[in-house]
């Protein structure tokens, strides 16, 4: 019995794949390999912690004070970003308030969670925030700023400085620092 209508034999259809351009096949394979290698490198760097927060310390001395600031060199939006200052003075701080001036523009990039210890006074002169602390017992005072970088700040470098001020208000020890913000 013949199934075709016009009386001709049915036509066979090949199941072999259509011939492909060898250059296109090689280019596709190379593209997939490059993508896999890039993905492995990206994940490997992440496992090594290179995309997280990195910190550094900067130091300065002057007027009988030593200032060491630990700051973040690289961070990303929304991450906790540590900052602290350690002020040393041989023989203690006496009865004078301890004054620390920091760049107001640097801390504008952060959502503050807290400052420890609480300053006795806080003043902003437009360029700097000046914190005055009650003198601690001993030779060392540590100020910690608990904050996270604001989520809308990306791909920029945030610059700042911190200075210990003597009782007359003059900066005697100053350090500068920069934080690179990656996406």
KOLTIBA-713969 format. One record per residue (C-alpha): residue in three letters; x, y, z. Coordinates in steps of 0.05 Angstrom, whole numbers, plus 5000, padded with zeros to 4 digits. Layout:
N
AlaXYZ;...
# end
This chain:
183
Unk500050005000;Unk502650684980;Unk501551275028;Unk503451834981;Unk497852174943;Unk501152314877;Unk503851614867;Unk511151784878;Unk515651464929;Unk516351834996;Unk522452275003;Unk527452095057;Unk529852625107;Unk536952595133;Unk538152605209;Unk545352815201;Unk547053505228;Unk547954055178;Unk555254195162;Unk558254745206;Unk563455265194;Unk569854995228;Unk572155705245;Unk565655855282;Unk566155205321;Unk573255355343;Unk571456075362;Unk565555835404;Unk569855325440;Unk575255845454;Unk569956335480;Unk567255805528;Unk574255635553;Unk576056365565;Unk569456465603;Unk570755855648;Unk577856075663;Unk575556785679;Unk570056505724;Unk575056055761;Unk579956635771;Unk574257095796;Unk571856575846;Unk578956415868;Unk580357145883;Unk573857175922;Unk575856555963;Unk582556895979;Unk578657496007;Unk580958005956;Unk574058295947;Unk572758426021;Unk574758996066;Unk582259136073;Unk585359576126;Unk591859936138;Unk594960356192;Unk597961056185;Unk602061386239;Unk604662076257;Unk607962406317;Unk608663116341;Unk607763566401;Unk608862986449;Unk603162586417;Unk603261946375;Unk597361836329;Unk595861166295;Unk589761116251;Unk587160446227;Unk582860566165;Unk579860176108;Unk583760196043;Unk578659796002;Unk571259686015;Unk564659595981;Unk557959945991;Unk553859706050;Unk559659356085;Unk561859496156;Unk568059936147;Unk572559996209;Unk576160626229;Unk579760766294;Unk584861246322;Unk589761106378;Unk592761716412;Unk598861626458;Unk602162126503;Unk607861946550;Unk606162146620;Unk598662166607;Unk593862696583;Unk593263116646;Unk586763486657;Unk586063766586;Unk580863496538;Unk583763066483;Unk582063366415;Unk581662956351;Unk579863306285;Unk577662886225;Unk575563066155;Unk568063176154;Unk567662976081;Unk570762296095;Unk565562106147;Unk559862376103;Unk560661736062;Unk558661296121;Unk552361106159;Unk554761176230;Unk552860646281;Unk556860936338;Unk563061286364;Unk566561016425;Unk567961346472;Unk562661896467;Unk565962576460;Unk564963096514;Unk564263606457;Unk563463556382;Unk564264136334;Unk564064176258;Unk567764766227;Unk565564606156;Unk571764216137;Unk573063816199;Unk569363486255;Unk572863616320;Unk571663146377;Unk573963316447;Unk574362746496;Unk575262726571;Unk582362516585;Unk583061766597;Unk587161466653;Unk593961256629;Unk597861426566;Unk593261146511;Unk586461346484;Unk582960946430;Unk577161226390;Unk573060746348;Unk568160946293;Unk563060406278;Unk559960506210;Unk558160206143;Unk559360526076;Unk553160826046;Unk550160385991;Unk549860935939;Unk557361085939;Unk560960665887;Unk567260675845;Unk570461265880;Unk576261435926;Unk574361765992;Unk579962186022;Unk580762386095;Unk585462616149;Unk585762596224;Unk589663056270;Unk591063096344;Unk590163806367;Unk594164126423;Unk590464536476;Unk590965156433;Unk587564796375;Unk593664716330;Unk594664056294;Unk600863716321;Unk600363016290;Unk596562896225;Unk595462276182;Unk592062246115;Unk588361646087;Unk584361426027;Unk579060896019;Unk577660585951;Unk570360395941;Unk569159815893;Unk562259595867;
# end
